[in-house]
Amino acid sequence: MDNKKTEVFVNLTKNDTLVALDDKILKGSLVFDSLNPFPGYYHELPTDASSMYIYMVLGKQYPLEEILRATQNIEKQYDWNFDAGKAYITIGSTNLDAIRLKHLPELDLVEKIQEAYLKQGITFLMNKKLSGKLEARTKIVKFLVLEELASGIYQNAEDDTFAYIFISRYLDAEEFIKVSMDVKYNWEAHEFDAASASIYSDGKLYEAVRIRSDKMDVEYLSDIQKLYEQKMK
């Protein structure tokens, strides 16, 4: 990747705790709220709609381009400010496709967004109930603009509280959790949340760790990167 702002395709995988919403949604649909989107970042809990991460469960599998096309049409038609991405949710043996929403100005907008997607031919899972706090594995696919800070270290060009550090090899879910725990145990600087990521850019796939923190610079990220490499050996 060149030393400039670059649009990339990102796969992000993490553990999450979800709870189904009962109101402010399309009647009969299944919509989840993430109770703690960044579990490694302990003081960062959702306090209002703009900080909530919402998952609208789809009625069937849709190719990514259909979700992107519908989202772009909605953005052109309505003056709504929100961020949408394709998501895959695993709860036990249940697999669900969803649209992940964030940066909502108000929670009342969820039902309106669902209705707008319906007009675009995107359907939602209806009349399925999942109650209580649900431990889930979520995968989110999206396009991002990243800015290179140093070799193998990139920051989200639109939100500087998110960064991506490249690592030398792929870690499966179990190994990523183990390595991340080892890193945290040996980390004494400001806290951060970590999630497994892969980034496709310029015809190549890169393995990475997504870092979430409000106090990041190149030295901070470089130290985390070095510690991951040490614990991966």
C-alpha positions as CSV (number, residue, x, y, z in Angstrom):
1,M,0.0,0.0,0.0
2,D,1.3,3.4,-1.0
3,N,2.1,6.2,1.4
4,K,-1.2,8.1,0.9
5,K,-4.9,7.8,1.6
6,T,-6.2,4.6,0.1
7,E,-9.6,3.1,-0.2
8,V,-9.5,-0.5,1.0
9,F,-11.9,-3.4,1.6
10,V,-11.9,-4.6,5.2
11,N,-13.1,-7.7,6.9
12,L,-13.5,-7.2,10.7
13,T,-14.2,-10.0,13.1
14,K,-15.0,-9.7,16.8
15,N,-16.9,-11.1,19.7
16,D,-20.0,-9.1,20.8
17,T,-22.8,-9.2,23.3
18,L,-26.2,-8.5,21.6
19,V,-29.7,-7.9,22.9
20,A,-32.8,-7.7,20.7
21,L,-34.7,-4.3,20.6
22,D,-38.5,-4.4,21.3
23,D,-39.5,-1.0,20.0
24,K,-38.6,1.7,17.5
25,I,-38.2,-1.0,14.9
26,L,-40.3,-2.5,12.1
27,K,-43.0,-4.6,13.9
28,G,-42.0,-8.2,13.9
29,S,-38.4,-7.7,12.8
30,L,-35.3,-8.8,14.6
31,V,-32.9,-6.0,15.4
32,F,-30.0,-6.2,17.8
33,D,-28.2,-3.6,19.9
34,S,-24.5,-4.2,20.8
35,L,-24.2,-3.8,24.5
36,N,-20.4,-3.3,24.5
37,P,-19.0,-2.8,21.0
38,F,-15.4,-2.3,22.3
39,P,-15.0,-4.7,25.2
40,G,-11.3,-4.0,25.6
41,Y,-12.0,-0.2,25.9
42,Y,-13.7,-0.3,29.3
43,H,-15.1,3.2,29.6
44,E,-16.5,3.3,26.0
45,L,-20.1,2.2,26.4
46,P,-23.0,3.3,24.2
47,T,-24.8,6.3,25.9
48,D,-26.9,7.6,23.0
49,A,-28.1,6.7,19.5
50,S,-24.9,8.1,17.9
51,S,-22.7,5.7,19.8
52,M,-24.9,2.6,19.4
53,Y,-24.2,-0.2,17.0
54,I,-27.4,-1.6,15.6
55,Y,-27.8,-4.9,13.6
56,M,-30.9,-5.3,11.4
57,V,-31.2,-9.0,10.6
58,L,-32.0,-9.7,6.9
59,G,-34.6,-12.1,5.6
60,K,-32.1,-13.9,3.4
61,Q,-28.5,-13.7,2.1
62,Y,-27.8,-10.8,-0.2
63,P,-24.7,-10.2,-2.2
64,L,-22.6,-7.3,-0.9
65,E,-23.2,-5.3,-4.1
66,E,-27.0,-5.4,-3.5
67,I,-26.6,-4.0,0.0
68,L,-24.2,-1.3,-1.3
69,R,-26.6,-0.4,-4.1
70,A,-29.6,-0.1,-1.8
71,T,-27.6,1.9,0.7
72,Q,-26.5,4.4,-2.0
73,N,-30.0,4.8,-3.3
74,I,-31.3,5.5,0.2
75,E,-28.5,8.0,0.8
76,K,-29.4,9.8,-2.4
77,Q,-33.2,9.8,-1.6
78,Y,-33.1,10.8,2.1
79,D,-31.2,13.4,4.1
80,W,-30.1,10.9,6.8
81,N,-26.7,10.8,8.3
82,F,-25.7,7.2,9.2
83,D,-23.1,4.5,8.4
84,A,-24.2,1.1,7.1
85,G,-22.2,-2.1,6.5
86,K,-22.8,-5.7,5.7
87,A,-22.6,-8.0,8.8
88,Y,-22.6,-11.7,9.5
89,I,-23.7,-12.9,13.0
90,T,-23.1,-16.3,14.6
91,I,-25.0,-17.1,17.8
92,G,-24.3,-20.6,18.8
93,S,-25.2,-22.7,15.8
94,T,-27.4,-19.9,14.3
95,N,-26.0,-17.9,11.4
96,L,-27.7,-14.6,10.5
97,D,-27.0,-11.9,7.8
98,A,-27.5,-8.3,8.9
99,I,-27.0,-4.7,8.1
100,R,-24.9,-3.0,10.8
101,L,-25.8,0.7,11.5
102,K,-23.8,3.2,13.4
103,H,-23.7,7.0,13.9
104,L,-27.4,7.3,14.0
105,P,-28.7,10.8,15.0
106,E,-31.7,9.2,16.8
107,L,-32.9,5.7,17.5
108,D,-36.3,6.5,15.9
109,L,-34.6,6.4,12.5
110,V,-34.1,2.6,12.6
111,E,-37.7,1.8,11.6
112,K,-37.6,4.5,8.8
113,I,-34.3,3.0,7.5
114,Q,-35.8,-0.5,7.5
115,E,-38.8,0.8,5.5
116,A,-36.4,2.5,3.0
117,Y,-34.5,-0.8,2.5
118,L,-37.8,-2.6,1.9
119,K,-38.5,-0.2,-0.9
120,Q,-35.2,-1.2,-2.4
121,G,-36.1,-4.9,-2.3
122,I,-34.1,-5.8,0.8
123,T,-36.2,-7.9,3.2
124,F,-35.8,-8.5,7.0
125,L,-36.2,-11.6,9.1
126,M,-39.7,-11.5,10.6
127,N,-41.3,-13.2,13.6
128,K,-38.2,-14.7,15.1
129,K,-37.5,-14.1,18.8
130,L,-34.1,-14.2,20.5
131,S,-34.2,-12.9,24.1
132,G,-31.6,-12.1,26.8
133,K,-28.0,-11.2,26.4
134,L,-26.6,-13.1,23.5
135,E,-22.9,-13.9,23.0
136,A,-22.2,-13.5,19.3
137,R,-19.3,-13.6,16.8
138,T,-19.8,-10.8,14.3
139,K,-18.0,-10.2,11.0
140,I,-18.4,-6.9,9.2
141,V,-17.3,-6.2,5.7
142,K,-16.9,-2.6,4.5
143,F,-14.9,-0.1,2.5
144,L,-12.7,2.3,4.3
145,V,-10.3,5.1,3.5
146,L,-7.0,4.6,5.4
147,E,-4.1,6.9,5.8
148,E,-0.6,5.5,6.2
149,L,1.2,6.7,9.4
150,A,4.2,4.4,9.1
151,S,5.1,1.1,7.5
152,G,2.2,-1.3,8.3
153,I,0.4,1.3,10.4
154,Y,-2.8,2.9,9.1
155,Q,-5.4,5.2,10.6
156,N,-9.0,5.6,9.5
157,A,-9.1,8.8,7.5
158,E,-12.6,9.6,8.7
159,D,-12.3,8.6,12.4
160,D,-8.9,8.9,14.0
161,T,-10.0,6.8,17.0
162,F,-9.6,3.7,14.8
163,A,-6.3,2.4,13.4
164,Y,-5.1,-0.8,11.7
165,I,-1.7,-2.4,12.4
166,F,-0.5,-5.1,10.0
167,I,0.8,-8.4,11.4
168,S,2.9,-11.0,9.8
169,R,0.5,-13.9,9.7
170,Y,-3.2,-14.9,10.0
171,L,-4.5,-15.7,13.5
172,D,-7.6,-17.9,13.8
173,A,-10.3,-16.9,16.3
174,E,-8.9,-18.9,19.2
175,E,-5.3,-17.8,18.6
176,F,-6.2,-14.2,18.2
177,I,-8.0,-14.2,21.6
178,K,-5.0,-15.8,23.2
179,V,-2.4,-13.5,21.6
180,S,-4.5,-10.4,22.4
181,M,-4.8,-11.5,26.0
182,D,-1.0,-11.9,26.2
183,V,-0.5,-8.4,24.7
184,K,-3.0,-6.8,27.2
185,Y,-1.3,-8.5,30.1
186,N,2.0,-6.9,29.0
187,W,0.7,-3.5,28.1
188,E,1.0,-0.6,30.5
189,A,0.0,2.4,28.4
190,H,-3.5,3.7,27.6
191,E,-6.1,1.0,27.1
192,F,-7.4,-0.1,23.7
193,D,-9.8,-2.5,22.1
194,A,-8.6,-5.0,19.5
195,A,-10.4,-6.9,16.8
196,S,-9.1,-9.3,14.1
197,A,-9.1,-7.8,10.6
198,S,-8.0,-8.5,7.0
199,I,-7.5,-5.8,4.5
200,Y,-7.6,-6.2,0.7
201,S,-5.8,-3.5,-1.2
202,D,-4.0,-3.3,-4.6
203,G,-4.5,-7.0,-5.3
204,K,-3.1,-8.2,-2.0
205,L,-4.6,-9.4,1.3
206,Y,-3.0,-8.2,4.5
207,E,-3.6,-9.5,8.0
208,A,-4.2,-6.8,10.6
209,V,-5.4,-5.8,14.1
210,R,-8.0,-3.1,14.4
211,I,-7.2,-0.8,17.3
212,R,-9.8,1.5,19.0
213,S,-8.5,4.2,21.3
214,D,-8.8,7.9,21.8
215,K,-5.1,8.4,22.5
216,M,-3.2,7.1,19.6
217,D,0.0,8.2,17.8
218,V,2.5,6.4,15.6
219,E,4.7,5.4,18.6
220,Y,1.7,4.0,20.5
221,L,0.6,1.9,17.6
222,S,4.1,0.8,16.7
223,D,4.6,-0.5,20.3
224,I,1.3,-2.5,20.1
225,Q,2.4,-3.9,16.7
226,K,5.8,-5.0,18.1
227,L,4.1,-6.6,21.1
228,Y,1.7,-8.6,18.9
229,E,4.6,-9.9,16.8
230,Q,6.5,-10.9,20.0
231,K,3.5,-12.8,21.3
232,M,2.7,-14.5,18.0
233,K,6.1,-16.3,18.0
